[in-house]
Amino acid sequence: MAVSRKVDRRAVGRNRIKRIIRERFRQWCAKPHGADPYFDVVVLPRPRAAQADSAALACSLERLWQRIGSRDDDAARARRAMRKLN
């Protein structure tokens, strides 16, 4: 996770964004979603994140976590199908 000064000039704003990202990621990891536990996630907020309230950031992150989970499910299905062929 990287929140640059371009996103928010104030450290308070950057730290708020980081806290929200960390907390939402922890909640997402705690849910059983069947995703591969060994992957990296890079979060690079845009300057609009500094003006968004906490609820809007949380909602946006939740949508992104769901997209990651659905892609992992597709990849897992593809791996299982390949194993059956071999």
Buried (B, 14 or more C-beta within 10 A) or exposed (E): EEBEEEBBEEEEBBEBBBEBBEEBBEEBEEEEBEBEEEEEEEBEBEEEBBEBEEEEBBEBBEEBBEEBBEEBBEEEEEEEEEEEEE
